[in-house]
Amino acid sequence: MKKFFSLFLFLIFISNSLLWAQSSDSDITFSPQAATSSSSGWLHENDGKKHYFTAIGGMLFFNLGLSSYNRWCLGSAWAQTGWNEWGHFWEREMKYDCDWYWTNYVLHPYQGSLYYMSARGSNLNYFESFGVTLLGSAIWEYLCETNAPSTNDMIYTTVGSFAVGEMLYRLSLEADEVSSLLGFAINPMRLWTQGWTRQKPLGTTGNIHELSVKFGGGTTRTHTEIINAPVFEGLYKENEVFPAFGSVMICVVYNDPYGHDSNSPYSQFELDFGASVGAGSGEGADCAYSDIDKNFMYHIRINSNGLLFSRAPKISENIDTTLGLAMEYNFDWHQFYQLSSLGPGLAIKQRLRFEHSDFEWQLHGAWNALGTTDYYYYHRKSLNVLPADVGVFRTYNMTTGPMAVVKMRYINEKGSSINFGFQGYAMYDFYNQLQDDVPASSSGWEWIGLANASAELAVSKSVRIGLSDEVYVKRAFYKKVPDVFQFVNTASAYARLQLK
């Protein structure tokens, strides 16, 4: 009951923030070009009317289609629902689940974003769209699964999907300027909403402030060590080398982060997402795909922050300042570690304009409402040296705690730059996260820092080449299992194609 009450208060906090933001008409306008369709052809001009049945119908249609696919095509045991689940759904107790990391913290936010975009495409505001998402998530958890309703899924399929959904909704409108097919690919729920309303979603285009694609390659060195556990001293010290990898990352800045004054949630956001793949270290996960894990290295990253509302105090003619409430959503799935975070916080963003250069910096202080870290060196066979009662029960911990983000960039008039970034976390691991069969369920604190520095040289108006170095450090203090130290260093070279 306490877990459900805490979840309820967090959702109410986010809902009230969105409602407050929606009530003001002082939103800054960056482009007069409205993303509405003309009256000719099959689509007609958006009349601005709210289509509640279309919004809810899209959510229900998606839930029905996905649950039917899982039940009849895949034959998933957890999808075999019936009157046992439907007849007394309100009596089912919420718990943390142990589903796959990717499913919980990427696929669930994306699933919820489809509910959200169905509502936004039906001309519902942020608060109403959040309500449709909350309803869709509850229907899925209570009526479409035989498993216990999941506490973490309810948070990530609602709050997480608001962050993901609003970004995708806005980017879909921008993509229309390139190709309508690309717009539908980013927001597939437009197939439903435009089919019923015969209207394109409301919004503006021309808001992309920066857009680039990075292509790079590099090498990674890692180290893990169990400490403060004499029985394991010297036995568990792992060093690995991932000799070479290739990577691609898309970086989007939506509207100028500096001097931004708006009450419209996510009218300004920054989004980086990409992946790396390369040669493995020769060590593999203790699973059915151990050989693949030995031979291939992988890394998937999503970093984002969006302003829920902001103010732009005027300090001087050459300083652009933004103060606001932000939402952080980050996801890291490295072959060596896992790290994700989601939560609201305060942000200050400032640009100092000099005669031939700019200096930009940001500081975000947020509360990670629900995040994850890896439990130990979670996927290595050397964990077998630990006795059974240590309780290696999952590949990740669910966490909460404060977090900080720092960004700095010095850029000259030709586009060359020096960049620095840092993400710091104080992660508290929840105790007994649906691990009733584990005799030594643990909790504790994990202190994590992720820092990167890079230098870019502009070789033309649209091409930059750069060198970067990134360091990940983790020091964990557990209560019932040995402590751990982790270190990851990644050096890379890259080329950035500056599309805007």
Long-range contacts (C-beta under 8 A, 24 or more apart in sequence): 3-94, 3-151, 4-94, 4-151, 7-94, 7-151, 7-154, 7-155, 10-155, 10-159, 10-369, 11-134, 11-155, 11-158, 11-159, 13-344, 14-130, 14-159, 14-162, 14-344, 15-127, 15-130, 15-131, 17-265, 17-308, 17-309, 17-325, 17-344, 18-126, 18-127, 18-130, 18-162, 18-265, 18-308, 19-127, 20-309, 21-126, 21-263, 21-264, 21-265, 21-308, 21-309, 22-125, 22-126, 22-127, 22-263, 22-265, 23-263, 24-263, 24-309, 25-263, 26-261, 26-262, 26-263, 27-262, 27-263, 27-264, 27-267, 28-260, 28-261, 28-262, 28-264, 28-267, 29-204, 30-204, 30-206, 30-207, 30-255, 30-256, 31-204, 31-205, 31-206, 31-207, 32-204, 33-204, 33-205, 33-206, 34-202, 34-203, 34-204, 34-205, 35-173, 35-176, 35-200, 35-201, 35-202, 35-203, 35-204, 35-205, 36-199, 36-200, 36-202, 37-199, 37-200, 42-198, 43-194, 43-198, 43-199, 43-200, 44-198, 44-199, 45-199, 46-123, 46-199, 46-200, 46-201, 46-202, 47-199, 48-123, 48-202, 49-123, 50-122, 50-123, 50-124, 50-128, 51-122, 51-123, 51-124, 51-193, 51-196, 51-197, 52-122, 52-124, 54-118, 54-122, 54-192, 54-193, 54-196, 54-197, 55-118, 55-119, 55-121, 55-122, 55-124, 55-128, 55-129, 55-132, 55-193, 56-132, 56-135, 57-192, 57-196, 58-114, 58-115, 58-118, 58-119, 58-121, 58-122, 58-189, 58-192, 58-193, 59-114, 59-115, 59-118, 59-119, 59-132, 59-133, 59-135, 59-136, 59-139, 60-136, 60-139, 61-192, 62-111, 62-114, 62-115, 62-118, 62-136, 62-189, 63-136, 63-139, 63-140, 63-144, 66-111, 66-144, 67-140, 67-144, 77-146, 78-145, 78-146, 78-147, 79-144, 79-145, 79-146, 80-146, 81-143, 81-144, 81-145, 81-146, 84-146, 85-142, 85-143, 85-145, 85-146, 86-143, 89-142, 89-143, 90-142, 92-142, 92-148, 92-149, 93-148, 93-149, 94-141, 94-148, 94-149, 94-150, 94-151, 94-154, 95-148, 95-149, 95-150, 95-151, 95-434, 96-150, 96-151, 96-152, 96-398, 96-430, 96-433, 96-434, 97-147, 97-148, 97-150, 97-152, 97-153, 97-434, 98-394, 98-433, 98-434, 98-435, 99-150, 99-153, 101-333, 101-338, 101-372, 101-395, 101-396, 102-333, 104-152, 104-153, 104-156, 104-372, 105-156, 105-160, 105-331, 105-340, 105-372, 106-302, 106-331, 108-153, 108-156, 108-157, 108-160, 108-161, 109-156, 109-157, 109-160, 109-161, 109-163, 109-164, 109-329, 110-161, 110-164, 111-140, 111-157, 111-161, 112-136, 112-137, 112-156, 112-157, 112-158, 112-160, 112-161, 112-162, 112-164, 112-165, 113-161, 113-164, 113-165, 113-168, 114-165, 114-188, 114-189, 115-161, 115-165, 116-161, 116-162, 116-165, 116-166, 116-169, 117-165, 117-168, 117-169, 117-172, 117-187, 117-189, 117-190, 118-189, 118-192, 118-193, 120-165, 120-166, 120-169, 120-201, 121-169, 121-187, 121-189, 121-190, 121-192, 121-193, 121-194, 121-197, 121-201, 122-193, 122-197, 123-197, 123-199, 123-201, 123-202, 126-162, 126-166, 126-265, 129-162, 129-165, 130-158, 130-162, 133-157, 133-158, 133-161, 133-162, 133-165, 134-158, 137-161, 152-370, 152-398, 155-342, 155-369, 155-370, 156-342, 156-370, 159-342, 159-369, 160-329, 160-342, 162-327, 163-266, 163-304, 163-306, 163-327, 163-329, 163-342, 164-329, 166-265, 166-266, 166-269, 166-306, 167-254, 167-266, 167-269, 167-271, 167-304, 167-306, 169-201, 169-203, 170-203, 170-207, 170-254, 170-266, 171-252, 171-254, 172-201, 173-201, 173-203, 173-204, 173-205, 174-205, 174-206, 174-207, 174-208, 176-200, 176-205, 177-205, 177-206, 207-254, 207-255, 207-267, 208-252, 208-253, 208-254, 208-500, 209-253, 209-254, 209-255, 209-256, 209-257, 209-500, 210-251, 210-252, 210-253, 210-498, 210-500, 211-250, 211-251, 211-252, 211-253, 211-498, 211-499, 211-500, 212-250, 212-251, 212-496, 212-497, 212-498, 212-499, 212-500, 213-248, 213-249, 213-250, 213-251, 213-496, 213-497, 213-499, 214-247, 214-248, 214-249, 214-250, 214-251, 214-274, 214-494, 214-495, 214-496, 214-497, 215-246, 215-247, 215-248, 215-494, 215-495, 215-496, 215-497, 216-246, 216-247, 216-248, 216-249, 216-468, 216-492, 216-493, 216-494, 216-495, 217-244, 217-245, 217-246, 217-247, 217-278, 217-492, 217-493, 217-494, 218-244, 218-245, 218-247, 218-468, 218-490, 218-491, 218-492, 218-493, 219-243, 219-244, 219-245, 219-490, 219-491, 219-492, 220-245, 220-297, 220-336, 220-488, 220-489, 220-490, 221-488, 221-489, 222-281, 222-336, 222-486, 222-487, 222-488, 222-489, 223-485, 223-486, 223-487, 223-488, 224-336, 224-376, 224-377, 224-380, 224-484, 224-485, 224-486, 224-487, 225-484, 225-485, 225-486, 226-376, 226-482, 226-483, 226-484, 227-482, 227-483, 227-484, 227-485, 228-482, 228-483, 229-482, 229-483, 232-385, 232-386, 232-482, 235-385, 236-382, 236-385, 238-283, 238-377, 238-380, 238-382, 240-281, 240-282, 240-283, 240-336, 241-281, 242-278, 242-279, 242-280, 242-281, 242-297, 242-335, 243-278, 243-279, 244-278, 244-279, 245-276, 245-277, 245-278, 245-279, 245-297, 245-299, 246-276, 246-277, 246-278, 247-274, 247-275, 247-276, 247-277, 247-299, 247-492, 247-494, 248-274, 248-275, 249-273, 249-274, 249-275, 249-301, 250-274, 256-320, 257-322, 257-349, 257-360, 257-362, 258-320, 258-321, 258-322, 258-349, 258-350, 258-351, 258-360, 259-312, 259-320, 259-321, 259-322, 259-351, 260-307, 260-310, 260-312, 260-322, 260-324, 260-349, 261-310, 261-311, 261-312, 261-322, 262-307, 262-309, 262-310, 263-309, 264-309, 265-306, 265-307, 265-308, 265-309, 266-306, 266-307, 266-308, 266-327, 267-307, 268-306, 268-307, 268-310, 268-322, 269-304, 269-305, 269-306, 269-307, 270-303, 270-304, 270-305, 270-306, 271-302, 271-303, 271-304, 272-301, 272-302, 272-303, 272-304, 273-301, 273-302, 273-303, 273-304, 274-300, 274-301, 275-299, 275-300, 275-301, 276-300, 280-335, 281-335, 283-380, 283-381, 284-381, 285-379, 285-380, 285-381, 286-379, 286-380, 286-381, 286-383, 286-384, 287-379, 290-381, 293-335, 293-379, 297-335, 298-333, 298-334, 298-335, 299-332, 299-333, 299-334, 299-335, 300-331, 300-332, 300-333, 301-331, 301-332, 301-333, 302-329, 302-330, 302-331, 302-332, 303-330, 303-331, 304-328, 304-329, 304-330, 305-329, 305-347, 305-364, 305-405, 307-347, 308-344, 310-347, 318-352, 318-353, 318-354, 319-350, 319-351, 319-352, 319-353, 320-350, 320-351, 320-353, 321-348, 321-349, 321-350, 321-351, 322-347, 322-348, 322-349, 322-350, 323-347, 323-348, 326-364, 326-366, 328-364, 328-366, 328-368, 328-403, 328-405, 330-423, 332-450, 334-472, 334-488, 335-379, 336-377, 336-472, 336-486, 336-488, 337-373, 337-374, 337-472, 337-474, 337-486, 337-488, 338-372, 338-373, 338-374, 338-378, 338-395, 338-396, 339-371, 339-372, 339-373, 339-374, 339-425, 339-448, 339-450, 340-371, 340-372, 341-366, 341-368, 341-371, 341-403, 341-425, 342-368, 342-369, 342-370, 342-371, 343-367, 343-368, 343-369, 343-370, 343-371, 343-403, 344-369, 345-403, 356-412, 356-413, 357-410, 357-411, 357-412, 357-413, 358-409, 358-410, 358-411, 359-408, 359-409, 359-410, 360-407, 360-408, 360-409, 360-410, 360-411, 361-406, 361-407, 361-408, 361-409, 362-405, 362-406, 362-407, 362-408, 363-404, 363-405, 363-406, 364-404, 364-405, 364-406, 365-402, 365-403, 365-404, 366-402, 366-403, 366-404, 366-405, 367-400, 367-401, 367-402, 367-403, 368-399, 368-400, 368-401, 368-402, 368-403, 368-425, 368-427, 369-400, 370-398, 370-399, 370-400, 371-398, 371-399, 371-400, 371-401, 371-425, 371-427, 372-396, 372-397, 372-398, 372-399, 373-397, 373-399, 373-427, 373-429, 373-446, 373-448, 373-474, 373-476, 376-481, 376-484, 377-484, 377-486, 389-439, 389-440, 390-440, 390-481, 390-482, 391-435, 391-438, 391-439, 391-440, 391-441, 391-442, 391-480, 391-481, 393-435, 393-437, 393-438, 393-441, 394-433, 394-435, 397-427, 397-429, 397-430, 397-433, 397-446, 398-429, 398-430, 398-433, 399-425, 399-427, 399-428, 399-429, 399-430, 399-446, 400-427, 400-428, 400-430, 401-425, 401-426, 401-427, 401-428, 401-445, 402-426, 414-458, 415-456, 415-458, 415-461, 415-464, 415-498, 416-456, 416-457, 416-458, 416-464, 417-455, 417-456, 417-464, 418-453, 418-454, 418-455, 418-456, 419-452, 419-453, 419-454, 419-455, 419-456, 420-451, 420-452, 420-453, 420-454, 421-451, 421-452, 421-453, 422-449, 422-450, 422-451, 422-452, 423-448, 423-449, 423-450, 423-451, 424-448, 424-449, 424-450, 425-449, 429-478, 440-480, 440-481, 441-480, 442-478, 442-479, 442-480, 442-481, 443-478, 443-479, 444-476, 444-477, 444-478, 444-479, 445-476, 445-477, 446-474, 446-475, 446-476, 446-477, 447-474, 447-475, 447-476, 448-472, 448-473, 448-474, 449-473, 449-474, 456-496, 461-498, 462-497, 462-498, 462-499, 463-495, 463-496, 463-497, 463-498, 464-495, 464-496, 464-498, 465-493, 465-494, 465-495, 465-496, 466-493, 466-494, 466-495, 466-496, 467-491, 467-492, 467-493, 467-494, 468-492, 468-493, 468-494
